[in-house]
Amino acid sequence: MQERHFSFEFFPPKTPEGAEKLRVTRAQLATLQPKFISVTFGAGGTTQQGTLDAVLEIQREGTEAAPHLSCVGSSRDSIRQILQTYREAGIRHIVALRGDLPSGMGEIGEFRFANELVEFIRAETGDWFHIEVAAYPEYHPQSRSPRHDMENFARKVKAGADSAITQYFYNADAYFRFVDDVRRLGVEIPIVPGIMPITNYSQLMRFSDMCGAEVPRWVAKRLESFGDDRESIRAFGLDVVTALCERLLASDVPGLHFYTLNAAGPTKSLWQRLGL
């Protein structure tokens, strides 16, 4: 059995109160000793400073930090500068993404796709960074076809990616099929499932609609039936996601990446249920 790595994801806070709340959350989750903590990066670099501040704090606390780097709306010079800043700070891990075009932004920038960003990072920094890329077991919402999406993923890997983290999903078969299919395209890197705890029905449906993740009808209907009963939503959500993770772990996945939404409780509950 391969060695497994578990990791967490946060988004950069926008207020001093949010920053303080995130410190408390990080302190609670740091006790679980994750392999790394990733920090998201707003479209067009809208949270660039917040991402930098957060990853530097995480590094100082003794946990490996992995900033997200989105290339949409960015120039080669701006990406080069960010890479230099991270390198000087001792950051060795990056999550390289295309990112979404913010509303009102007319220019996509000098990079069109994530494989171009990965190639640029490798050309500029050699093997300094461990590069993560995104994978979409249920296919990217903007992809022309499943085949096209898998070929795009293979291009990112060929450009120099070391490993991948998936969009969250609730259908394990979609993940297993995606991995089998890209292996046939010659992709050998670890593909870590992204895990989204379920705590809020309307938020989950909104997120899933935006990113193309499918919430199985039976799960959505049960969640909807609880109305405003948050405790029942959390309890049922914990059962669903625990069962998903158990199936994934039983199939020797390379690890799990938890989308925490800057809250410690749901991820800690999952962790305890799974006996990690």
BAFI-3210 file (N, C-alpha, C; in Angstrom, 3 decimals, decimal comma, padded with zeros to 6 digits):
// residues 276
n [1|2|3|4|5|6|7|8|9|10|11|12|13|14|15|16|17|18|19|20|21|22|23|24|25|26|27|28|29|30|31|32|33|34|35|36|37|38|39|40|41|42|43|44|45|46|47|48|49|50|51|52|53|54|55|56|57|58|59|60|61|62|63|64|65|66|67|68|69|70|71|72|73|74|75|76|77|78|79|80|81|82|83|84|85|86|87|88|89|90|91|92|93|94|95|96|97|98|99|100|101|102|103|104|105|106|107|108|109|110|111|112|113|114|115|116|117|118|119|120|121|122|123|124|125|126|127|128|129|130|131|132|133|134|135|136|137|138|139|140|141|142|143|144|145|146|147|148|149|150|151|152|153|154|155|156|157|158|159|160|161|162|163|164|165|166|167|168|169|170|171|172|173|174|175|176|177|178|179|180|181|182|183|184|185|186|187|188|189|190|191|192|193|194|195|196|197|198|199|200|201|202|203|204|205|206|207|208|209|210|211|212|213|214|215|216|217|218|219|220|221|222|223|224|225|226|227|228|229|230|231|232|233|234|235|236|237|238|239|240|241|242|243|244|245|246|247|248|249|250|251|252|253|254|255|256|257|258|259|260|261|262|263|264|265|266|267|268|269|270|271|272|273|274|275|276]
n.u [000,848|000,524|002,056|-000,038|-001,289|-002,705|-004,518|-005,442|-007,672|-007,873|-009,471|-008,314|-008,789|-010,882|-011,136|-009,896|-011,124|-011,905|-009,395|-008,430|-010,244|-009,618|-007,049|-007,607|-009,064|-007,084|-005,230|-006,654|-006,942|-004,315|-003,382|-003,969|-001,986|-001,551|-000,277|000,095|-001,138|-003,344|-003,958|-006,407|-006,690|-007,830|-009,826|-008,116|-006,202|-007,306|-007,177|-004,533|-002,601|-003,708|-003,551|-000,767|-000,055|-001,371|-000,136|002,497|002,211|001,302|003,537|005,374|004,272|004,996|003,892|003,678|002,991|000,816|000,322|-002,381|-002,226|-003,428|-003,833|-005,420|-006,056|-003,569|-000,159|002,950|005,057|003,894|003,269|005,838|006,976|005,421|006,132|008,841|008,631|007,400|009,372|011,528|010,472|010,661|008,731|007,712|005,755|003,038|-000,257|-001,381|-003,514|-005,990|-008,094|-011,012|-012,589|-013,062|-016,183|-016,786|-014,177|-012,386|-010,121|-008,289|-005,673|-002,120|-001,875|-003,731|-004,534|-004,209|-002,091|-000,219|000,560|001,740|003,877|005,292|006,004|007,742|009,734|010,731|011,515|012,532|012,904|012,100|009,526|006,925|004,335|000,903|-002,079|-005,463|-008,103|-010,966|-013,293|-015,978|-015,908|-014,862|-016,919|-016,853|-015,817|-015,503|-016,074|-016,026|-013,704|-012,105|-011,684|-010,196|-007,919|-006,964|-006,289|-004,217|-002,360|-001,609|-000,253|001,841|003,134|004,456|003,346|003,216|001,392|-002,173|-005,236|-008,601|-011,706|-014,409|-016,610|-019,415|-019,865|-018,273|-017,658|-017,356|-014,898|-013,177|-013,485|-012,542|-009,816|-008,963|-009,366|-007,602|-005,196|-004,937|-004,251|-001,673|-001,075|000,476|000,692|-000,044|-003,507|-005,432|-008,397|-010,706|-012,445|-015,547|-017,099|-020,529|-022,627|-024,496|-027,331|-028,346|-026,043|-024,328|-025,672|-025,529|-022,727|-022,154|-023,590|-022,192|-019,622|-019,964|-020,187|-021,813|-024,585|-025,941|-029,310|-030,861|-029,461|-029,632|-032,426|-032,967|-031,493|-032,815|-035,292|-034,898|-035,172|-034,748|-033,387|-030,520|-028,908|-029,733|-029,108|-026,311|-025,688|-026,653|-025,197|-022,621|-022,702|-023,018|-020,670|-018,689|-019,094|-018,460|-015,701|-014,702|-015,053|-013,336|-010,839|-010,619|-010,017|-007,436|-006,618|-004,405|-004,550|-006,432|-007,987|-009,178|-011,779|-012,135|-013,626|-012,856|-013,558|-013,224|-014,686|-016,462|-014,541|-012,889|-014,729|-015,247|-012,681|-012,326|-014,390|-013,438|-011,216|-008,612]
n.v [-001,202|002,215|005,155|007,357|010,718|013,425|016,425|019,921|022,586|026,114|029,362|032,700|035,048|038,020|040,034|041,477|040,154|037,788|036,750|036,235|034,328|032,296|031,649|030,365|028,173|026,939|026,258|024,316|022,327|021,810|020,053|017,619|017,070|017,570|016,830|019,029|022,435|024,045|027,212|029,224|031,283|034,246|034,920|036,350|037,235|038,487|038,046|037,968|039,105|038,355|035,580|035,232|036,291|034,455|031,964|032,412|032,698|030,144|028,602|029,609|028,569|025,992|024,118|022,691|024,854|025,462|027,573|028,532|029,204|031,156|031,553|033,049|036,229|037,096|038,201|037,104|038,354|039,140|036,647|035,585|037,264|036,649|033,956|034,280|035,633|033,653|031,707|032,948|032,996|030,429|028,634|025,570|024,302|024,316|025,012|024,849|026,523|027,182|028,972|031,098|033,483|036,667|038,426|041,016|041,264|041,653|040,668|037,687|037,315|036,423|033,710|030,943|028,413|025,951|024,161|025,700|027,440|025,639|024,727|027,114|027,661|025,507|026,091|028,478|027,930|025,391|022,382|023,349|023,752|021,621|020,719|020,889|020,034|020,574|018,137|016,740|014,622|014,413|015,869|018,956|021,852|023,456|021,948|020,497|017,851|014,641|013,233|015,280|016,740|014,948|014,735|017,341|017,330|015,432|016,885|018,862|017,318|016,308|018,687|019,072|018,601|017,326|016,012|015,603|017,169|016,465|018,022|018,294|015,477|013,222|010,755|007,929|006,168|007,777|008,966|006,681|005,737|007,931|007,974|005,457|005,896|008,063|006,894|005,143|006,932|007,339|008,714|008,892|010,088|010,713|010,992|012,760|012,485|015,148|016,328|017,362|018,378|018,066|020,499|022,467|022,862|024,656|026,127|024,087|023,181|025,458|025,855|023,449|023,654|025,707|024,607|022,241|019,842|016,841|016,367|013,573|012,638|011,402|012,158|014,961|015,279|014,228|016,004|018,388|017,847|018,230|020,885|023,738|022,453|022,289|020,569|017,978|018,050|018,248|015,838|013,835|014,550|014,020|011,239|010,497|011,519|010,288|007,586|007,722|008,440|006,203|004,216|005,142|005,106|002,396|001,543|002,177|004,889|007,740|009,562|012,109|015,222|017,837|020,121|022,709|025,040|026,985|026,172|024,246|022,187|020,363|018,964|017,840|016,148|014,290|013,234|011,976|010,079|008,487|007,451|008,387]
n.w [000,000|-000,862|000,600|002,350|002,021|003,762|003,439|003,808|002,810|002,695|002,397|001,713|004,303|004,369|006,180|009,301|011,423|010,218|009,661|012,210|013,084|011,297|012,142|014,554|013,622|012,052|014,033|015,412|013,453|012,822|014,700|013,669|011,993|009,049|005,722|004,067|003,797|001,706|000,111|-001,276|-004,267|-005,495|-008,443|-011,185|-009,471|-007,243|-004,507|-003,928|-002,107|000,324|000,108|000,055|002,605|004,271|003,590|004,355|007,092|007,764|007,055|008,922|011,202|011,046|009,297|006,063|003,380|000,618|-001,804|-003,956|-007,422|-009,875|-013,335|-015,056|-016,360|-015,704|-016,242|-017,743|-016,455|-013,999|-012,857|-012,727|-010,822|-008,549|-008,204|-007,581|-005,143|-003,540|-003,667|-002,408|000,102|000,876|000,092|-001,273|-002,708|-004,905|-006,091|-009,195|-011,314|-013,871|-013,327|-012,864|-015,003|-013,808|-013,407|-015,700|-016,414|-019,261|-020,546|-020,922|-020,285|-020,420|-020,312|-021,360|-020,614|-017,962|-018,382|-019,717|-017,728|-015,899|-017,452|-017,715|-015,029|-014,564|-016,475|-015,471|-012,826|-012,577|-010,795|-008,361|-007,231|-006,022|-007,994|-007,962|-009,739|-010,958|-011,102|-012,699|-011,963|-012,733|-014,919|-016,322|-016,121|-018,401|-020,407|-023,697|-024,177|-022,465|-023,290|-024,346|-022,030|-020,457|-022,042|-021,844|-019,140|-019,192|-020,674|-018,835|-017,003|-018,560|-018,986|-016,640|-014,081|-010,725|-009,085|-008,507|-007,464|-006,963|-008,045|-005,735|-005,156|-005,005|-005,909|-005,978|-008,041|-010,270|-009,804|-009,744|-012,364|-013,846|-013,063|-014,031|-016,783|-017,409|-016,761|-018,851|-020,756|-020,224|-017,912|-014,824|-012,341|-008,792|-007,958|-006,018|-004,145|-003,750|-000,951|000,179|003,020|004,121|005,181|004,819|003,031|000,926|000,299|-000,559|-002,877|-004,442|-004,768|-006,100|-008,436|-009,682|-010,094|-011,391|-010,038|-009,171|-007,081|-005,774|-006,509|-004,483|-002,202|-002,302|-002,098|000,440|002,048|001,427|002,556|005,245|005,760|007,721|009,695|010,958|012,433|011,727|009,005|009,137|010,484|008,724|006,445|007,363|007,608|004,885|003,635|005,124|004,432|001,712|001,855|003,208|001,297|-000,696|000,643|001,149|-001,329|-001,753|-002,303|-002,938|-000,878|000,914|000,291|002,058|001,710|003,640|004,041|005,784|008,348|011,294|012,560|010,874|009,304|011,281|012,533|010,482|010,191|012,678|012,611|010,563|011,666|011,274]
ca.u [000,000|001,305|001,913|-001,121|-001,122|-003,957|-004,264|-006,604|-007,691|-008,510|-009,468|-007,748|-009,827|-010,936|-011,220|-009,088|-011,881|-011,803|-008,014|-008,310|-011,044|-008,876|-005,939|-008,166|-009,376|-005,808|-004,642|-007,405|-006,667|-002,873|-003,152|-004,144|-000,712|-001,704|000,951|000,203|-002,367|-003,383|-004,709|-006,915|-006,206|-008,989|-009,732|-007,397|-005,308|-008,009|-006,805|-003,110|-001,910|-004,265|-002,972|000,636|-000,017|-001,792|000,846|003,687|001,864|001,241|004,929|005,997|003,713|005,633|003,194|003,943|001,910|000,752|-000,564|-002,952|-001,782|-004,368|-003,167|-006,345|-005,906|-002,195|000,897|004,135|005,833|003,259|003,449|007,264|007,186|004,817|006,978|010,047|008,251|007,205|010,662|012,308|009,862|010,886|007,585|008,149|004,568|002,090|-001,411|-001,441|-004,863|-006,357|-008,913|-012,198|-012,535|-013,999|-017,163|-016,332|-012,794|-012,456|-008,901|-007,974|-004,278|-001,136|-002,021|-005,118|-004,851|-003,332|-000,849|000,734|001,085|002,640|005,081|006,008|006,604|008,894|010,787|011,268|012,005|013,035|012,222|011,954|008,171|006,038|003,169|-000,398|-003,052|-006,836|-008,709|-012,436|-013,853|-017,265|-015,542|-014,932|-018,198|-016,669|-015,138|-016,316|-016,468|-015,180|-012,406|-011,361|-011,307|-009,110|-006,719|-006,474|-005,633|-002,955|-001,432|-001,076|000,713|003,001|003,822|005,323|002,659|003,675|000,233|-003,423|-006,321|-009,847|-012,898|-015,151|-017,626|-020,081|-020,018|-016,927|-017,429|-016,868|-013,454|-012,468|-013,502|-011,638|-008,432|-008,704|-009,299|-006,377|-004,067|-004,808|-003,610|-000,274|-000,913|000,841|000,835|-001,116|-004,712|-006,010|-009,785|-011,085|-013,591|-016,319|-018,090|-021,869|-023,149|-025,466|-027,951|-028,403|-024,661|-023,809|-026,280|-025,008|-021,350|-022,138|-024,083|-021,124|-018,410|-020,278|-020,176|-023,163|-025,078|-026,934|-030,690|-031,346|-028,813|-030,224|-033,808|-032,929|-031,035|-033,892|-036,401|-034,605|-035,495|-033,785|-032,852|-029,084|-028,312|-030,031|-028,315|-024,910|-025,576|-026,820|-024,043|-021,460|-022,862|-022,808|-019,277|-017,885|-019,220|-017,680|-014,271|-014,365|-014,936|-012,119|-009,669|-010,552|-009,499|-006,022|-006,346|-003,141|-004,795|-007,669|-007,791|-010,439|-012,177|-012,628|-014,420|-012,341|-014,174|-012,531|-015,600|-016,868|-013,397|-012,478|-015,731|-014,961|-011,387|-012,542|-015,218|-012,617|-010,123|-007,340]
ca.v [000,000|003,444|006,072|008,317|012,079|014,140|017,866|020,786|023,801|027,308|030,539|033,820|035,906|039,381|040,998|041,094|039,169|036,522|036,259|035,698|033,089|031,282|031,202|029,411|026,973|026,304|025,671|023,088|021,304|021,501|018,906|016,408|016,930|017,381|016,911|020,447|023,228|024,910|028,466|029,596|032,510|034,774|035,088|037,561|037,663|039,415|037,830|037,606|039,462|037,516|034,246|035,314|036,457|033,204|030,877|032,730|032,396|028,684|028,130|029,964|027,689|024,682|023,234|023,025|025,634|025,356|028,595|028,370|030,218|031,162|032,309|033,896|037,651|037,370|038,281|036,326|039,123|039,098|035,289|035,462|037,995|035,863|032,773|034,737|035,926|032,372|031,023|033,626|032,666|029,007|027,820|024,565|023,566|025,243|024,446|025,654|026,445|028,205|029,961|031,605|034,881|037,446|039,170|042,361|041,238|041,341|040,016|036,443|037,367|035,797|032,254|030,540|027,143|025,616|023,497|026,755|027,926|024,599|024,767|028,353|027,474|024,602|026,791|029,550|027,511|024,013|021,451|023,950|023,571|020,476|021,344|020,210|020,572|020,147|017,081|016,823|013,285|014,551|016,701|020,412|022,329|024,118|021,065|020,159|016,442|013,939|012,916|016,541|017,100|014,061|015,106|018,572|016,921|014,780|017,943|019,491|016,383|016,291|019,974|019,024|018,456|016,204|015,317|016,310|017,150|016,536|018,726|017,375|014,644|012,314|009,491|007,349|005,521|008,799|009,096|005,468|005,681|008,980|007,520|004,382|006,453|008,849|005,953|004,626|007,994|007,408|009,555|008,031|010,848|010,516|011,819|012,742|012,939|016,317|015,964|018,503|018,042|018,614|021,154|023,497|022,396|025,656|026,449|022,947|023,151|026,616|025,523|022,324|024,173|026,518|023,867|021,041|018,620|016,286|015,884|012,546|013,070|010,916|012,970|016,303|015,226|014,051|017,278|019,364|017,507|018,655|022,306|024,536|021,626|022,205|019,403|016,805|018,192|017,911|014,410|013,062|014,863|013,304|009,830|010,363|011,771|009,232|006,376|007,997|008,370|004,809|003,468|005,602|004,619|000,937|001,314|002,579|006,209|008,277|010,468|012,876|016,672|018,311|021,519|023,007|026,269|027,742|025,709|023,043|021,154|019,295|018,138|017,050|015,083|013,285|012,638|011,074|008,964|007,626|006,898|008,734]
ca.w [000,000|-000,933|001,731|002,109|002,529|003,979|003,359|004,020|002,008|003,254|001,525|002,469|004,904|003,829|007,281|010,466|012,222|009,490|009,819|013,569|013,109|010,559|013,001|015,519|012,844|011,688|015,246|015,719|012,439|012,807|015,593|012,862|011,266|007,601|004,919|003,695|003,777|000,525|000,280|-002,596|-004,893|-006,207|-009,896|-011,580|-008,392|-006,357|-003,104|-003,970|-000,866|001,386|-000,059|000,480|004,066|004,913|003,437|005,162|008,484|007,887|007,047|010,211|012,235|010,925|008,366|004,663|002,770|-000,842|-002,364|-005,294|-008,372|-010,991|-014,404|-015,798|-016,067|-015,258|-017,251|-017,397|-015,473|-012,676|-012,330|-012,408|-009,567|-007,464|-008,002|-006,905|-003,755|-002,850|-003,576|-001,356|001,396|001,163|-000,323|-002,252|-003,141|-005,548|-006,790|-010,419|-011,878|-014,835|-012,631|-013,561|-015,418|-013,003|-014,205|-016,056|-016,908|-020,679|-021,031|-020,218|-019,866|-021,311|-020,240|-021,627|-019,968|-016,841|-018,823|-020,056|-016,447|-015,377|-018,296|-017,377|-013,693|-014,726|-017,223|-014,635|-011,500|-012,567|-009,896|-007,029|-006,709|-006,260|-008,634|-007,994|-010,688|-010,684|-011,915|-012,640|-012,231|-013,427|-016,061|-016,150|-016,683|-019,698|-021,370|-024,872|-024,062|-021,492|-023,896|-024,422|-020,662|-020,031|-022,798|-021,215|-017,899|-019,570|-021,088|-017,613|-016,415|-019,454|-018,834|-015,469|-012,794|-009,890|-008,536|-008,784|-006,482|-007,730|-007,605|-004,861|-005,798|-004,064|-006,613|-006,026|-009,338|-011,209|-009,530|-010,176|-013,831|-014,331|-012,854|-015,005|-018,141|-017,644|-016,731|-020,217|-021,549|-019,813|-016,714|-013,696|-011,091|-007,808|-008,123|-004,666|-004,113|-002,967|-000,116|000,692|004,048|003,874|006,391|004,467|001,782|-000,141|-000,084|-001,318|-004,206|-005,186|-005,138|-007,038|-009,708|-010,282|-010,463|-012,159|-009,220|-009,047|-005,797|-006,126|-006,249|-003,182|-001,167|-002,369|-001,605|001,904|002,627|001,258|003,448|006,613|005,908|008,488|010,788|010,657|013,094|010,893|007,773|009,468|010,835|007,495|005,601|007,898|007,229|003,445|003,258|005,755|003,597|000,497|002,184|003,542|000,043|-001,366|001,384|000,965|-002,685|-001,776|-002,889|-002,399|000,237|000,818|000,431|002,623|001,515|004,997|004,082|006,934|009,595|011,766|013,062|009,955|008,903|012,456|012,726|009,456|010,537|013,815|012,131|009,701|012,467|010,626]
c.u [000,881|001,077|000,866|-000,806|-002,492|-003,653|-005,575|-006,508|-008,447|-008,611|-008,978|-008,859|-009,745|-010,980|-010,295|-009,787|-011,799|-010,430|-007,836|-009,064|-010,288|-007,682|-006,415|-008,461|-008,099|-005,185|-005,337|-007,061|-005,192|-002,558|-003,308|-002,936|-000,894|-000,359|001,182|-001,154|-002,311|-004,264|-005,115|-006,481|-007,333|-008,743|-009,063|-006,501|-005,964|-007,674|-005,320|-002,391|-002,396|-003,714|-001,535|000,742|-000,340|-000,732|002,111|003,434|001,855|002,654|005,609|005,514|004,241|004,914|003,511|002,741|001,992|-000,206|-001,123|-002,421|-002,663|-003,802|-004,099|-006,177|-004,507|-001,244|002,055|004,954|005,225|003,407|004,901|007,564|006,625|005,673|008,248|009,776|008,092|008,533|011,512|011,775|010,024|009,712|008,042|006,984|003,560|000,947|-001,663|-002,764|-005,050|-007,110|-010,069|-012,023|-013,530|-014,962|-016,643|-014,911|-012,804|-011,275|-008,600|-006,520|-003,373|-001,174|-003,489|-005,503|-003,813|-002,039|000,220|001,361|002,090|003,968|005,947|006,710|007,849|010,054|011,483|011,996|012,522|012,212|011,993|010,586|007,612|004,734|001,964|-001,237|-004,431|-007,259|-010,222|-013,051|-015,192|-017,151|-015,802|-016,210|-018,061|-016,006|-016,088|-016,855|-015,604|-013,783|-011,519|-010,854|-010,135|-007,810|-006,115|-005,719|-004,269|-001,916|-000,810|-000,004|001,996|003,818|004,680|004,642|003,152|002,529|-000,997|-004,384|-007,618|-010,799|-013,645|-016,226|-018,253|-020,343|-018,623|-016,632|-016,911|-015,360|-012,690|-012,394|-012,532|-010,181|-008,080|-008,503|-008,013|-005,128|-003,848|-004,206|-002,147|-000,011|-000,650|000,888|-000,287|-002,271|-005,510|-007,456|-009,963|-012,397|-014,270|-017,310|-019,440|-022,417|-024,297|-026,031|-027,874|-027,006|-024,080|-024,365|-025,764|-023,585|-021,336|-022,617|-022,979|-019,987|-018,696|-020,207|-021,612|-023,456|-026,151|-028,336|-031,173|-030,739|-029,454|-031,624|-033,851|-032,518|-032,145|-035,015|-036,174|-034,917|-034,399|-033,164|-031,365|-028,436|-028,535|-029,244|-026,878|-024,731|-025,678|-025,628|-022,800|-021,521|-022,503|-021,325|-018,347|-017,910|-018,420|-016,187|-013,845|-014,185|-013,655|-010,875|-009,503|-009,983|-008,099|-005,771|-005,088|-003,310|-006,154|-007,328|-009,131|-010,646|-012,857|-013,622|-014,116|-013,033|-013,514|-013,495|-015,940|-015,717|-012,919|-013,441|-015,498|-013,712|-011,547|-013,352|-014,383|-011,461|-008,758|-006,293]
c.v [001,249|004,306|007,120|009,673|012,736|015,632|018,632|022,007|024,912|028,366|031,728|034,716|037,329|040,450|040,562|040,047|037,788|035,897|035,617|034,374|031,958|030,773|030,147|028,082|026,209|025,614|024,355|021,975|020,917|020,292|017,580|016,141|016,644|017,459|018,351|021,109|024,117|026,122|028,958|030,999|033,034|034,962|036,412|038,091|038,563|039,219|037,498|037,903|038,611|036,104|034,230|035,408|035,144|032,116|031,153|032,415|030,891|028,098|028,402|029,058|026,262|023,679|023,664|023,743|025,532|026,414|028,172|029,505|030,097|032,046|033,218|035,355|038,042|037,473|037,383|037,042|039,040|037,713|035,073|036,113|037,223|034,638|033,136|035,002|034,636|031,645|031,622|033,300|031,189|028,111|026,861|023,848|024,562|024,442|025,349|025,431|027,466|029,326|030,425|033,072|035,680|038,227|040,576|042,395|040,780|040,529|038,766|036,433|036,605|034,274|031,910|029,305|026,824|024,934|024,527|027,335|026,927|024,629|025,986|028,220|026,588|025,316|027,833|029,028|026,080|023,126|022,037|023,635|022,180|021,093|020,414|020,836|020,025|019,023|017,113|015,461|013,339|015,555|018,188|020,941|023,002|023,210|020,695|018,731|015,793|013,650|014,164|016,940|016,243|014,381|016,407|018,247|016,293|015,817|018,636|018,611|016,360|017,576|020,027|018,916|017,214|015,369|016,173|016,160|017,288|017,589|017,759|016,637|013,781|010,951|008,897|006,715|006,517|008,973|007,879|005,384|006,714|008,519|006,426|004,951|007,238|007,975|005,380|005,656|008,187|008,278|008,662|008,772|010,506|011,493|011,713|013,239|014,178|016,032|017,218|018,016|018,700|019,192|022,111|023,159|023,438|026,036|025,336|022,940|024,307|026,344|024,483|022,750|024,944|025,660|022,562|019,752|018,140|015,892|014,843|012,955|012,636|011,712|014,360|016,313|015,064|015,361|018,326|019,120|017,960|020,138|023,059|023,767|021,358|020,964|018,139|016,844|017,770|016,423|013,536|013,284|014,124|011,825|009,616|010,484|010,753|007,968|006,531|007,810|006,937|003,984|003,850|005,028|003,109|000,584|001,883|003,879|006,796|009,237|011,111|014,342|017,261|019,802|021,982|024,159|027,076|027,393|024,395|021,880|020,044|018,374|017,274|015,895|013,948|012,494|011,603|009,845|007,958|006,985|007,190|009,160]
c.w [000,000|000,316|001,394|002,706|002,649|004,054|003,501|003,113|002,732|002,165|002,342|003,029|004,366|004,920|008,403|011,333|011,573|009,645|011,188|013,696|012,414|011,369|013,999|014,812|012,501|012,894|015,595|014,733|012,361|013,685|014,832|011,970|009,761|006,892|004,472|003,805|002,540|000,811|-001,096|-002,996|-005,757|-007,692|-010,239|-010,476|-007,373|-004,880|-002,976|-002,649|000,295|001,330|000,446|002,003|004,772|004,794|004,249|006,628|008,722|007,934|008,392|011,335|012,109|010,042|006,944|004,065|001,259|-001,378|-003,720|-006,166|-009,607|-012,093|-015,189|-015,378|-015,647|-016,445|-016,821|-016,332|-014,080|-012,046|-011,915|-011,054|-008,368|-007,156|-007,239|-005,421|-002,957|-002,660|-002,465|000,034|001,754|000,840|-001,421|-002,944|-003,706|-006,170|-007,998|-011,147|-012,988|-014,137|-013,491|-013,893|-014,581|-013,900|-014,470|-016,566|-018,363|-021,181|-020,217|-019,731|-020,819|-021,285|-020,489|-020,831|-018,887|-017,286|-019,205|-018,790|-015,865|-016,139|-017,943|-016,017|-013,798|-015,430|-016,351|-013,398|-011,442|-011,652|-008,499|-006,415|-007,007|-006,779|-008,606|-009,102|-010,324|-011,630|-011,681|-012,972|-012,956|-014,573|-015,818|-016,803|-018,048|-020,745|-022,509|-024,798|-022,988|-022,041|-023,940|-023,034|-020,182|-020,767|-022,258|-019,930|-018,202|-020,008|-019,881|-016,978|-017,244|-019,310|-017,572|-014,122|-012,055|-009,343|-008,795|-007,614|-007,269|-007,174|-006,681|-005,659|-004,710|-004,688|-006,804|-007,381|-010,367|-011,046|-010,075|-011,707|-014,415|-014,212|-013,859|-016,410|-018,382|-017,524|-018,137|-021,162|-021,137|-018,602|-015,507|-012,356|-010,109|-008,059|-006,828|-004,703|-003,233|-002,244|000,437|001,751|003,709|005,173|006,096|003,091|000,669|-000,634|-000,949|-002,737|-005,067|-005,671|-006,261|-008,412|-010,439|-010,827|-011,204|-011,367|-009,030|-007,600|-006,126|-005,682|-004,865|-002,040|-001,122|-001,778|-000,076|002,586|002,573|002,268|004,885|006,847|006,634|009,655|010,525|011,247|012,266|009,588|008,031|009,733|009,583|006,561|006,058|007,536|005,755|003,098|003,918|004,895|002,304|000,776|002,504|002,271|-000,697|-000,684|001,230|-000,406|-002,866|-002,534|-002,247|-001,231|000,083|001,045|000,855|002,347|002,811|005,053|005,353|008,256|010,007|012,036|012,086|009,548|010,066|012,715|011,738|009,817|011,651|013,410|011,347|010,452|011,878|011,668]
res [m|q|e|r|h|f|s|f|e|f|f|p|p|k|t|p|e|g|a|e|k|l|r|v|t|r|a|q|l|a|t|l|q|p|k|f|i|s|v|t|f|g|a|g|g|t|t|q|q|g|t|l|d|a|v|l|e|i|q|r|e|g|t|e|a|a|p|h|l|s|c|v|g|s|s|r|d|s|i|r|q|i|l|q|t|y|r|e|a|g|i|r|h|i|v|a|l|r|g|d|l|p|s|g|m|g|e|i|g|e|f|r|f|a|n|e|l|v|e|f|i|r|a|e|t|g|d|w|f|h|i|e|v|a|a|y|p|e|y|h|p|q|s|r|s|p|r|h|d|m|e|n|f|a|r|k|v|k|a|g|a|d|s|a|i|t|q|y|f|y|n|a|d|a|y|f|r|f|v|d|d|v|r|r|l|g|v|e|i|p|i|v|p|g|i|m|p|i|t|n|y|s|q|l|m|r|f|s|d|m|c|g|a|e|v|p|r|w|v|a|k|r|l|e|s|f|g|d|d|r|e|s|i|r|a|f|g|l|d|v|v|t|a|l|c|e|r|l|l|a|s|d|v|p|g|l|h|f|y|t|l|n|a|a|g|p|t|k|s|l|w|q|r|l|g|l]
***
